[in-house]
Amino acid sequence: ACWSTPIIDASRRVLGTFAIYYRQPGRPMAQHRRLIEIATHIAAIAIGHERAQAALRLSESRHRALFEYAPDGILMADSQGRYLDANASVCRMLGYAREELIGLHAPDIVVPAEVPHIGPALHAIKAKGGYHREWQFRRKDGSVFAAEVIATTMPDGSLMAMIRDITGRKELEAQLMRMQRMESVGRMASGIA
């Protein structure tokens, strides 16, 4: 004999079947039906749990990939500004290995003139939930670059900063200013002649 019953989740979807085989033909007794009911309930919980865990692993993997492969630098910090995590882009920008950045604070990676602005920036991030400003950063080798920073408070109270190197943009702006000055001088010279 074979007795089979569907394994059904809380949403009433069929997840599979549970079967018991006996050597002799017959109908299940009440105790067998109760065992089958308990077994299918436990199986539904186990299958649901495994599917939820798989979905969570996939979601975490996708979010980690977004963090790791983002073209902009991302720094995660505690509420005091101590770095907890850093993505590959910010590591390349600053010239540090991830392990070197973790544990550092903002004064370790900005130019000295920016240090007085750190406290007010942390306060603004916590008070307003968001912050946007251009900063001058100092790489591990001591070189300096300009970056646009957008920061926010995360639901757990930690801070996240997205950092975009704007060196190329700054160079183009300077080139445009030089061209505009040359054009202006040219107009003045043609007006005099």
N, C-alpha and C positions, 0 to 999 in steps of 0.2 A: 504494500500500500504506500501511496505517496500523498502527503497532505501539504498543501502549499497555500501561502497567504501573501498578499502584497506588502511591501515595506513602504509606508506612506509617511511623508514628512508633515510638519505642522501646517503647511500650506495646501495639504491634501494632494500633493504630487506623488506619483508612484516613483520610488527610487530603485526598486528591484523586487525580488520575491524571496521568500524564505520557505524552504521545503524540508520536510522530515520524511525519511523513507523507513518503512518497516518491512520485515521479511514476510509477515503474514498479512493477508488482506483484512481490512476492517475499517471502521470509522473511528475517528479520534474521540477519546473520552474527554470529559470536562477538564480534567487536570492537564491533558495534552493540549487542549485548545488554549488554556491559560498560559502554559509554557510557551506556546507559539506566539501568543499575544505579547508576552513579556519580551521574548527574543526579538520579535519584529520591532517593538518599540525601542529597545536598546540598539538594534541595528540602524534604525532611522536616526537616532541621536548620533551614533558614531559616524554614519555617512554624512550627515549634516555638518558635524564638527569638522570632519576631514575636508569637506568642500569649502567650508568657511576658512579653514586654515590655508588651503591652497589659494583661495581668492586673496587672503591677506598677504601671503607671500608674494603673489603676483603684483598686488598693489604696492607693497613695499619695494619690490624690485623696480617697478616703473618709477616710483618717486626717487629712489636712489639714483637711477639712471638720469632723471631730469636734473638732479643735484650735481652729479658728477660730470655730465656732458653739457651743461649750460655754458654758453659762450661768455657770459658775464661771470665775474667772480662772485662767490657766495661765501660769506662768513657767518657762522652761528656763534652766538656768545651768550654767557649767562647774564643775569640782570646787572652785574657789576662790570660787564664789558670784557670778561676773560673769554678768549676764544675756545669754543668747544669742538668745532668742526670747520673744515675749509674744503672747498672743492678744488679740482685740478686747475681751473682757470685762474683763481686768485693765487694759487701757489706759483703758477707760471708768471703772473704779473709781478709778484713780490720777490720771486727768486728763492722761496723757502720750500722745504719739503713739508708735507701736511703735518708730520709729527713735530716739526719745529714751530709751526704756527700755533698749534694747539697749546694753550696755556699762556700765550702772549696776550697783551692788552693793546689798545689803540695807540698809546704813546710809543710803543715799540715799532710801529710801522708808518707813522706819519712824521712829517717834518716838524721840528721844534716849534715853529710858529703856529702850528695847528693845535698843539697840546692844550692851550687854554680854552679851546672850543669844544673839547671832548665832553666835559661835565654838562654844559648846557645842551649839547646834542643828545646825550643819554637821557637827560630830563625831558627834553622835547619828545623823544621816541616813546618814553613811558607815559607821558601825559597826553599826547595827541594820538598815539598809536602809529604814527608815521613821520618820516623825516626825509628831506631831500636837500642835498647841498653838494657843491664841488669841494673836493679836498686835495691836498698835496700829500702824496704818499712817498715814503722812503723805502726803496728796495733793500734787500739784504746786502747788496754790494755798495749801498750808499747813494746810488743814483735816484733821481726824483722824477715822478710823473704825476700828471693831473688825472683825477678820476671823478666821475659823477657817482654819488652814493645815494641809494634809496634804502632806507631802513624801516623796520617795523617791529612791533612786539608780537610774538607768537602766542597762541592760546595757553601754552604752559608757562608763560612769563619770560621765556628766553627771547633773545633778540636775533633778528636776521638782517644782514646787510647785503645788498646786491651792489657790486662795484664794477663800473665800466671805465676802462682806460680810454681817456679822451685825448690822448696825445696827438693822434692824427687830426682830429677835429680842430684842436688848438693850433696846429701847424697850418692848416688850411685857412683858419681865421686870420692868423698873422700874415699869411701870404696875400689874402684878400685886402687887408689893411694897407700893406705895402703898395699893392697895385692901385688902390684908391688914392693914396698919397701921390704916387707917380702921375696918375691921371690928373689930379688936382694941380700939381706943379706944371704939368704940360699945358693945361688950360690957362693958368696964370701967365706962363711964358708966351703963349700964342696971343694973349690979350695985350701984352706989353709990346710985342713986335709990330 
